[in-house]
Amino acid sequence: MTQQCLFVPGTAGREILARTLARKSDPATSLAAARRAVQTLSEQQGNALDLLAAHGPGTTREISARYVYGFNYGDGAAEYQERIHYLLARRLPELERKGLARTTGDVRNGARVWEAVKEEA
């Protein structure tokens, strides 16, 4: 299954649906796991969008560095920054498909530059 299967096309169905991850006939444990996966992905997308809005535009590495720079993580800073980078790298394309993020067309150090899509009033 590709990640695109997680999204229903159209404007009303942009949320991730648990029913695309498990069938009604699957065991209760699979259905529960699908619901947890949906909740986790939704939370990660929200976090990625918040980070992009607060610390973007930029590449995923630039945004993660800007975020981590404000905290004193000591020896764990590089590892934490890498985790944030991977979160952004996975979730920003999903947010792009939802129309909440986009690339600017710029490329820095071989990476795309991302920005949040501003809501129209």
DSSP file (Angstrom, degrees, kcal/mol; ACC not computed):
  #  RESIDUE AA STRUCTURE BP1 BP2  ACC     N-H-->O    O-->H-N    N-H-->O    O-->H-N    TCO  KAPPA ALPHA  PHI   PSI    X-CA   Y-CA   Z-CA
    1    1 A M              0   0    0      0, 0.0     2,-0.2     0, 0.0    20,-0.0   0.000 360.0 360.0 360.0 132.9    0.0    0.0    0.0
    2    2 A T    >   -     0   0    0      1,-0.1     3,-1.3     0, 0.0     4,-0.2  -0.521 360.0-112.8 -88.4 161.6    1.4    3.4   -0.9
    3    3 A Q  G >  S+     0   0    0      1,-0.3     3,-2.0     2,-0.2     4,-0.3   0.799 113.6  69.1 -64.8 -27.4    1.0    6.4    1.4
    4    4 A Q  G >  S+     0   0    0      1,-0.3     3,-1.4     2,-0.2    -1,-0.3   0.791  87.8  66.4 -61.5 -25.4   -1.3    8.0   -1.2
    5    5 A C  G <  S+     0   0    0     -3,-1.3    -1,-0.3     1,-0.3    -2,-0.2   0.672  87.7  69.6 -68.7 -15.4   -3.9    5.4   -0.3
    6    6 A L  G <  S+     0   0    0     -3,-2.0    11,-1.1    -4,-0.2     2,-0.4   0.628  92.9  68.1 -76.3 -12.6   -4.1    6.9    3.2
    7    7 A F  B <  S-A   16   0A   0     -3,-1.4     7,-0.1    -4,-0.3     9,-0.1  -0.890  73.5-140.5-116.2 138.0   -5.8   10.0    1.8
    8    8 A V        -     0   0    0      5,-1.0     5,-0.1     7,-0.6    -3,-0.0  -0.819  31.1-118.9 -91.5 129.2   -9.3   10.3    0.3
    9    9 A P  S    S+     0   0    0      0, 0.0     4,-0.2     0, 0.0     2,-0.1  -0.262  72.2  55.1 -66.3 156.3   -9.3   12.6   -2.7
   10   10 A G  S    S-     0   0    0      1,-0.1    -2,-0.1     2,-0.1     0, 0.0  -0.331  92.5 -81.0 107.7 169.5  -11.5   15.7   -2.6
   11   11 A T  S    S+     0   0    0      1,-0.2     3,-0.5    -2,-0.1    -1,-0.1   0.828 120.5  49.7 -80.8 -32.1  -11.8   18.7   -0.2
   12   12 A A  S    S+     0   0    0      1,-0.2     2,-0.4    -3,-0.1     3,-0.3   0.779 107.7  53.1 -80.3 -25.1  -13.9   17.1    2.5
   13   13 A G        +     0   0    0     -4,-0.2    -5,-1.0     1,-0.2    -1,-0.2  -0.345  61.4 124.9-110.4  53.8  -11.9   13.9    3.0
   14   14 A R        +     0   0    0     -3,-0.5    -1,-0.2    -2,-0.4     2,-0.1   0.484  49.3  97.7 -90.3  -1.0   -8.4   15.1    3.6
   15   15 A E  S    S-     0   0    0     -3,-0.3    -7,-0.6     1,-0.1     2,-0.3  -0.439  85.3-100.8 -82.3 161.4   -8.0   13.3    6.9
   16   16 A I  B     -A    7   0A   0     22,-0.1     2,-0.5    -9,-0.1    -9,-0.2  -0.638  38.6-143.7 -79.0 137.1   -6.3   10.0    7.2
   17   17 A L    >   -     0   0    0    -11,-1.1     3,-1.2    -2,-0.3     4,-0.3  -0.904  13.3-153.3-111.8 128.7   -8.8    7.2    7.5
   18   18 A A  G >> S+     0   0    0     -2,-0.5     3,-1.9     1,-0.2     4,-1.2   0.822  93.8  68.2 -64.3 -31.1   -8.3    4.1    9.6
   19   19 A R  G 34 S+     0   0    0      1,-0.3    -1,-0.2     2,-0.2     5,-0.1   0.713  93.5  58.1 -66.5 -17.6  -10.6    2.1    7.3
   20   20 A T  G <4 S+     0   0    0     -3,-1.2    -1,-0.3     1,-0.2    -2,-0.2   0.605 107.9  47.7 -83.2 -10.5   -7.9    2.3    4.6
   21   21 A L  T <4 S+     0   0    0     -3,-1.9     2,-0.3    -4,-0.3    -2,-0.2   0.651 121.9  21.9-100.6 -19.7   -5.4    0.6    6.9
   22   22 A A  S  < S-     0   0    0     -4,-1.2    -1,-0.3     9,-0.1     2,-0.2  -0.996  73.0-124.7-148.1 149.2   -7.6   -2.3    8.1
   23   23 A R    >   -     0   0    0     -2,-0.3     3,-1.4     1,-0.1    -3,-0.1  -0.553  27.7-116.5 -89.2 158.5  -10.6   -4.2    6.9
   24   24 A K  T 3  S+     0   0    0      1,-0.3    -1,-0.1    -2,-0.2     7,-0.1   0.825 117.1  56.6 -59.9 -30.9  -13.8   -4.6    8.9
   25   25 A S  T 3  S+     0   0    0      2,-0.0    -1,-0.3     3,-0.0     3,-0.1   0.528  85.4 105.2 -81.9  -5.3  -13.1   -8.3    8.9
   26   26 A D  S <  S-     0   0    0     -3,-1.4     5,-0.1     1,-0.1    -4,-0.0  -0.329  85.6 -86.3 -70.3 157.9   -9.7   -7.9   10.5
   27   27 A P    >>  -     0   0    0      0, 0.0     4,-1.9     0, 0.0     3,-0.7  -0.199  39.2-107.8 -61.1 157.6   -9.2   -8.8   14.1
   28   28 A A  H 3> S+     0   0    0      1,-0.3     4,-2.4     2,-0.2     5,-0.2   0.826 119.5  59.6 -57.0 -33.4  -10.0   -6.2   16.8
   29   29 A T  H 3> S+     0   0    0      1,-0.2     4,-2.1     2,-0.2    -1,-0.3   0.879 105.1  48.4 -65.5 -36.5   -6.2   -5.8   17.4
   30   30 A S  H <> S+     0   0    0     -3,-0.7     4,-2.2     2,-0.2    -2,-0.2   0.891 111.1  50.2 -69.0 -39.4   -5.6   -4.8   13.8
   31   31 A L  H  X S+     0   0    0     -4,-1.9     4,-2.0     2,-0.2    -2,-0.2   0.907 111.8  48.0 -64.5 -41.5   -8.5   -2.3   13.9
   32   32 A A  H  X S+     0   0    0     -4,-2.4     4,-2.3     1,-0.2    -2,-0.2   0.897 110.6  51.6 -65.7 -40.1   -7.1   -0.8   17.1
   33   33 A A  H  X S+     0   0    0     -4,-2.1     4,-2.5     1,-0.2    -2,-0.2   0.887 108.2  52.0 -64.4 -38.4   -3.6   -0.6   15.6
   34   34 A A  H  X S+     0   0    0     -4,-2.2     4,-2.3     2,-0.2    -1,-0.2   0.908 109.4  49.5 -64.0 -41.9   -5.0    1.2   12.6
   35   35 A R  H  X S+     0   0    0     -4,-2.0     4,-2.3     2,-0.2    -2,-0.2   0.906 111.9  48.4 -64.2 -40.8   -6.7    3.7   14.8
   36   36 A R  H  X S+     0   0    0     -4,-2.3     4,-2.7     2,-0.2    -2,-0.2   0.897 110.6  51.3 -65.5 -39.3   -3.5    4.3   16.7
   37   37 A A  H  X S+     0   0    0     -4,-2.5     4,-2.7     2,-0.2     5,-0.2   0.911 110.3  49.1 -63.3 -42.1   -1.5    4.7   13.5
   38   38 A V  H  X S+     0   0    0     -4,-2.3     4,-2.5     2,-0.2    -2,-0.2   0.921 112.1  48.3 -63.1 -44.1   -4.0    7.3   12.3
   39   39 A Q  H  X S+     0   0    0     -4,-2.3     4,-2.4     2,-0.2    -2,-0.2   0.924 113.2  47.5 -62.9 -44.5   -3.8    9.2   15.5
   40   40 A T  H  X S+     0   0    0     -4,-2.7     4,-2.6     2,-0.2    -2,-0.2   0.930 113.3  47.2 -63.6 -46.7    0.0    9.1   15.5
   41   41 A L  H  X S+     0   0    0     -4,-2.7     4,-2.4     1,-0.2    -1,-0.2   0.907 112.0  50.4 -62.8 -41.5    0.3   10.3   11.9
   42   42 A S  H  X S+     0   0    0     -4,-2.5     4,-2.2    -5,-0.2    -1,-0.2   0.916 111.8  47.6 -62.9 -43.3   -2.3   13.0   12.4
   43   43 A E  H  X S+     0   0    0     -4,-2.4     4,-2.5     2,-0.2    -2,-0.2   0.916 112.2  49.7 -63.7 -43.2   -0.3   14.3   15.5
   44   44 A Q  H  X S+     0   0    0     -4,-2.6     4,-2.6     1,-0.2    -2,-0.2   0.887 110.0  50.8 -64.5 -38.4    3.0   14.2   13.6
   45   45 A Q  H  X S+     0   0    0     -4,-2.4     4,-2.4     2,-0.2    -1,-0.2   0.912 110.5  49.4 -64.9 -41.1    1.5   16.1   10.7
   46   46 A G  H  X S+     0   0    0     -4,-2.2     4,-2.3     2,-0.2    -2,-0.2   0.918 112.4  47.8 -62.2 -43.5    0.2   18.7   13.1
   47   47 A N  H  X S+     0   0    0     -4,-2.5     4,-2.5     2,-0.2    -2,-0.2   0.910 111.7  50.1 -63.5 -42.6    3.6   19.0   14.7
   48   48 A A  H  X S+     0   0    0     -4,-2.6     4,-2.5     1,-0.2    -2,-0.2   0.906 111.1  48.7 -63.5 -41.3    5.3   19.2   11.3
   49   49 A L  H  X S+     0   0    0     -4,-2.4     4,-2.6     2,-0.2    -1,-0.2   0.904 111.1  50.3 -65.9 -40.7    2.9   22.0   10.2
   50   50 A D  H  X S+     0   0    0     -4,-2.3     4,-2.3     2,-0.2    -2,-0.2   0.922 112.1  47.7 -61.4 -44.5    3.5   23.9   13.5
   51   51 A L  H  X S+     0   0    0     -4,-2.5     4,-2.9     2,-0.2     5,-0.3   0.911 112.5  49.1 -62.8 -42.6    7.3   23.6   13.0
   52   52 A L  H  X S+     0   0    0     -4,-2.5     4,-1.8     1,-0.2    64,-0.3   0.918 112.8  46.8 -63.8 -44.0    7.1   24.8    9.4
   53   53 A A  H  < S+     0   0    0     -4,-2.6    -1,-0.2     1,-0.2    -2,-0.2   0.882 120.2  38.8 -65.5 -38.4    4.9   27.7   10.3
   54   54 A A  H  < S+     0   0    0     -4,-2.3    -2,-0.2    -5,-0.2    -1,-0.2   0.829 132.4  21.1 -82.6 -33.3    7.1   28.8   13.2
   55   55 A H  H  < S+     0   0    0     -4,-2.9    -3,-0.2    -5,-0.2    -2,-0.2   0.337 104.7 131.8-122.7   4.8   10.6   28.1   11.8
   56   56 A G     <  +     0   0    0     -4,-1.8     2,-0.1    -5,-0.3    59,-0.1  -0.361  20.5  74.1 -97.6-179.2   10.1   28.0    8.0
   57   57 A P  S    S+     0   0    0      0, 0.0     2,-0.3     0, 0.0    58,-0.2   0.602  84.8  86.7 -73.9 159.1   10.5   28.6    5.2
   58   58 A G  B    S-B  114   0B   0     56,-1.9    56,-2.7    -2,-0.1     2,-0.1  -0.951  79.3 -63.4 168.8 177.3   13.5   26.4    4.8
   59   59 A T     >  -     0   0    0     -2,-0.3     4,-2.6    54,-0.2     5,-0.2  -0.360  56.2-102.6 -76.2 167.0   14.8   22.9    4.1
   60   60 A T  H  > S+     0   0    0     52,-0.4     4,-2.0     1,-0.2     5,-0.2   0.871 124.8  49.2 -61.8 -35.5   13.9   20.2    6.5
   61   61 A R  H  > S+     0   0    0      2,-0.2     4,-2.2     1,-0.2    -1,-0.2   0.901 111.1  49.1 -70.0 -40.1   17.5   20.4    8.0
   62   62 A E  H  > S+     0   0    0      2,-0.2     4,-2.4     1,-0.2    -2,-0.2   0.924 112.5  47.5 -64.6 -43.8   17.3   24.2    8.3
   63   63 A I  H  X S+     0   0    0     -4,-2.6     4,-2.1     1,-0.2    -1,-0.2   0.916 112.5  48.7 -65.2 -43.1   14.0   24.1   10.0
   64   64 A S  H  X S+     0   0    0     -4,-2.0     4,-2.5    -5,-0.2    -1,-0.2   0.884 111.4  50.5 -65.6 -36.7   15.1   21.4   12.4
   65   65 A A  H  X S+     0   0    0     -4,-2.2     4,-2.1     2,-0.2    -2,-0.2   0.906 109.6  50.5 -66.5 -41.3   18.3   23.3   13.2
   66   66 A R  H  X S+     0   0    0     -4,-2.4     4,-0.7     2,-0.2    -2,-0.2   0.893 113.1  46.8 -62.5 -39.3   16.3   26.5   13.9
   67   67 A Y  H >< S+     0   0    0     -4,-2.1     3,-0.9     1,-0.2    -2,-0.2   0.952 115.4  43.0 -67.2 -49.8   14.0   24.6   16.3
   68   68 A V  H >< S+     0   0    0     -4,-2.5     3,-2.0     1,-0.2     5,-0.2   0.796 100.7  71.9 -69.2 -28.8   16.7   22.8   18.2
   69   69 A Y  H 3< S+     0   0    0     -4,-2.1    -1,-0.2     1,-0.3    -2,-0.2   0.815  90.5  60.1 -57.3 -32.2   18.9   25.9   18.4
   70   70 A G  T << S+     0   0    0     -3,-0.9     2,-0.3    -4,-0.7    -1,-0.3   0.510 102.1  62.6 -76.4  -4.0   16.5   27.4   21.0
   71   71 A F  S <  S-     0   0    0     -3,-2.0     2,-0.9    -4,-0.1     3,-0.1  -0.845  79.2-125.7-122.8 157.4   17.0   24.6   23.5
   72   72 A N        +     0   0    0     -2,-0.3    -3,-0.1     1,-0.2    -2,-0.0  -0.795  41.3 154.8-102.6  90.2   19.9   23.3   25.4
   73   73 A Y    >   -     0   0    0     -2,-0.9     3,-1.9     1,-0.3    -1,-0.2   0.460  31.0-162.1 -93.7  -3.1   20.0   19.6   24.6
   74   74 A G  G >   -     0   0    0      1,-0.3     3,-1.4     2,-0.2    -1,-0.3  -0.332  69.6  -3.6  60.6-132.3   23.7   19.2   25.3
   75   75 A D  G 3  S+     0   0    0      1,-0.3     3,-0.3     2,-0.1     4,-0.3   0.685 133.9  60.2 -68.0 -18.4   25.2   16.1   23.8
   76   76 A G  G <> S+     0   0    0     -3,-1.9     4,-2.5     1,-0.2    -1,-0.3   0.421  75.3  96.4 -90.2   2.5   21.8   14.9   22.4
   77   77 A A  H <> S+     0   0    0     -3,-1.4     4,-2.7     1,-0.2     5,-0.2   0.906  83.2  48.2 -61.3 -44.4   21.2   18.0   20.3
   78   78 A A  H  > S+     0   0    0     -3,-0.3     4,-2.0    -4,-0.3    -1,-0.2   0.903 113.6  47.4 -64.9 -40.8   22.5   16.5   17.0
   79   79 A E  H  > S+     0   0    0     -4,-0.3     4,-1.9     2,-0.2    -1,-0.2   0.913 113.7  47.3 -66.3 -42.7   20.4   13.3   17.5
   80   80 A Y  H  X S+     0   0    0     -4,-2.5     4,-2.2     1,-0.2    -2,-0.2   0.907 110.6  52.1 -66.1 -41.4   17.3   15.3   18.3
   81   81 A Q  H  X S+     0   0    0     -4,-2.7     4,-2.5    -5,-0.2    -1,-0.2   0.899 108.4  51.8 -60.8 -40.4   17.8   17.6   15.4
   82   82 A E  H  X S+     0   0    0     -4,-2.0     4,-2.3     2,-0.2    -1,-0.2   0.888 107.9  51.7 -64.2 -39.4   18.1   14.5   13.1
   83   83 A R  H  X S+     0   0    0     -4,-1.9     4,-2.1     2,-0.2    -2,-0.2   0.905 110.9  47.6 -63.5 -41.7   14.8   13.1   14.5
   84   84 A I  H  X S+     0   0    0     -4,-2.2     4,-2.6     2,-0.2     5,-0.2   0.912 109.6  54.1 -65.0 -42.5   13.1   16.4   13.7
   85   85 A H  H  X S+     0   0    0     -4,-2.5     4,-2.7     1,-0.2    -2,-0.2   0.932 110.1  46.2 -56.2 -47.8   14.6   16.4   10.3
   86   86 A Y  H  X S+     0   0    0     -4,-2.3     4,-1.8     2,-0.2     5,-0.2   0.878 109.8  54.1 -66.9 -37.1   13.2   12.9    9.5
   87   87 A L  H  X S+     0   0    0     -4,-2.1     4,-2.4     1,-0.2     5,-0.2   0.950 113.1  43.0 -58.2 -48.8    9.8   13.8   10.9
   88   88 A L  H  X S+     0   0    0     -4,-2.6     4,-2.6     1,-0.2    -2,-0.2   0.908 110.5  55.6 -64.1 -42.4    9.6   16.8    8.6
   89   89 A A  H  < S+     0   0    0     -4,-2.7    -1,-0.2    -5,-0.2    -2,-0.2   0.825 115.5  38.7 -62.4 -31.6   11.0   14.9    5.6
   90   90 A R  H  X S+     0   0    0     -4,-1.8     4,-0.6    -3,-0.2    -1,-0.2   0.865 122.5  38.7 -84.7 -39.1    8.2   12.3    6.0
   91   91 A R  H  X S+     0   0    0     -4,-2.4     4,-2.4    -5,-0.2     5,-0.2   0.774 100.5  68.4 -90.4 -27.1    5.3   14.5    6.9
   92   92 A L  H  X S+     0   0    0     -4,-2.6     4,-2.2    -5,-0.2    -1,-0.2   0.900  99.2  51.3 -64.1 -40.1    5.8   17.6    4.7
   93   93 A P  H  > S+     0   0    0      0, 0.0     4,-1.9     0, 0.0    -1,-0.2   0.884 110.7  50.3 -62.2 -34.4    5.0   15.7    1.4
   94   94 A E  H  X S+     0   0    0     -4,-0.6     4,-1.3     2,-0.2    -2,-0.2   0.918 110.9  48.4 -65.5 -42.5    1.8   14.4    3.0
   95   95 A L  H  X>S+     0   0    0     -4,-2.4     5,-2.8     1,-0.2     6,-0.9   0.832 107.1  57.0 -66.4 -31.4    0.9   18.0    4.1
   96   96 A E  H ><5S+     0   0    0     -4,-2.2     3,-1.1     4,-0.2    -1,-0.2   0.918 104.6  51.3 -64.2 -42.6    1.7   19.1    0.5
   97   97 A R  H 3<5S+     0   0    0     -4,-1.9    -1,-0.2     1,-0.3    -2,-0.2   0.803 109.3  51.6 -63.9 -28.0   -0.9   16.6   -0.8
   98   98 A K  H 3<5S-     0   0    0     -4,-1.3    -1,-0.3    -5,-0.1    -2,-0.2   0.559 117.4-115.8 -83.5  -8.7   -3.4   18.1    1.7
   99   99 A G  T <<5S+     0   0    0     -3,-1.1    -3,-0.2    -4,-0.5    -2,-0.1   0.686  88.6 108.4  83.6  18.7   -2.6   21.6    0.4
  100  100 A L  S   <S+     0   0    0     -5,-2.8    17,-2.4     1,-0.1     2,-0.3   0.600  79.6  27.4-103.2 -15.4   -1.2   22.8    3.8
  101  101 A A  E     -C  116   0B   0     -6,-0.9     2,-0.3    15,-0.3    -2,-0.2  -0.952  64.4-179.8-141.2 158.9    2.5   23.0    2.7
  102  102 A R  E     -C  115   0B   0     13,-2.5    13,-2.6    -2,-0.3     2,-0.3  -0.987  30.0-108.3-154.8 161.3    4.4   23.6   -0.5
  103  103 A T  E     -C  114   0B   0     -2,-0.3    11,-0.2    11,-0.2     9,-0.0  -0.689  20.0-141.8 -89.8 149.6    7.8   23.9   -1.9
  104  104 A T  E     -     0   0B   0      9,-2.5    10,-0.1    -2,-0.3    -1,-0.1   0.646  41.3-111.5 -83.9 -15.3    9.0   27.3   -3.0
  105  105 A G  E    S+     0   0B   0      8,-0.5     2,-0.2     1,-0.4     9,-0.1   0.197  82.5 119.4  98.8 -14.5   10.8   26.0   -6.0
  106  106 A D  E     -     0   0B   0      7,-0.2     7,-1.7     2,-0.0    -1,-0.4  -0.515  49.0-156.3 -81.6 153.3   14.2   26.9   -4.4
  107  107 A V  E     -C  112   0B   0      5,-0.2     2,-0.4    -2,-0.2     5,-0.2  -0.998   8.5-174.2-130.8 129.0   16.8   24.2   -3.7
  108  108 A R  E >  S-C  111   0B   0      3,-2.6     3,-2.2    -2,-0.4    -2,-0.0  -0.991  74.7 -14.2-124.9 127.7   19.5   24.6   -1.1
  109  109 A N  T 3  S-     0   0    0     -2,-0.4    -1,-0.1     1,-0.3     3,-0.1   0.844 129.6 -54.0  50.5  37.9   22.3   22.1   -0.7
  110  110 A G  T 3  S+     0   0    0      1,-0.2     2,-0.4    -3,-0.0    -1,-0.3   0.534 116.8 110.4  79.5   7.1   20.3   19.7   -2.9
  111  111 A A  E <   - C   0 108B   0     -3,-2.2    -3,-2.6     1,-0.0    -1,-0.2  -0.886  69.9-111.3-118.5 147.4   17.2   19.9   -0.7
  112  112 A R  E     - C   0 107B   0     -2,-0.4     2,-0.5    -5,-0.2   -52,-0.4  -0.403  27.3-125.9 -71.5 149.1   13.8   21.5   -1.4
  113  113 A V  E     -     0   0B   0     -7,-1.7    -9,-2.5   -54,-0.1    -8,-0.5  -0.866  28.8-157.5 -98.2 128.6   12.7   24.6    0.5
  114  114 A W  E     +BC  58 103B   0    -56,-2.7   -56,-1.9    -2,-0.5     2,-0.3  -0.749  13.8 179.0-108.0 151.3    9.4   24.3    2.2
  115  115 A E  E     - C   0 102B   0    -13,-2.6   -13,-2.5    -2,-0.3     2,-0.2  -0.984  31.8-107.9-144.7 155.1    6.8   26.8    3.3
  116  116 A A  E     - C   0 101B   0     -2,-0.3     2,-0.6   -64,-0.3   -15,-0.3  -0.570  34.8-117.7 -79.0 145.2    3.4   26.7    5.0
  117  117 A V        -     0   0    0    -17,-2.4     2,-0.3    -2,-0.2    -1,-0.1  -0.750  30.4-131.1 -83.5 122.8    0.4   27.6    2.9
  118  118 A K        -     0   0    0     -2,-0.6     2,-0.2     1,-0.1   -17,-0.0  -0.560  19.4-118.2 -78.2 136.2   -1.2   30.6    4.4
  119  119 A E        -     0   0    0     -2,-0.3     2,-0.3     1,-0.1    -1,-0.1  -0.513  26.8-122.2 -73.5 139.0   -4.9   30.4    4.8
  120  120 A E              0   0    0     -2,-0.2    -1,-0.1     1,-0.1     0, 0.0  -0.605 360.0 360.0 -82.1 142.0   -7.0   32.9    2.9
  121  121 A A              0   0    0     -2,-0.3    -1,-0.1     0, 0.0    -2,-0.0   0.474 360.0 360.0 -78.0 360.0   -9.2   35.2    4.9
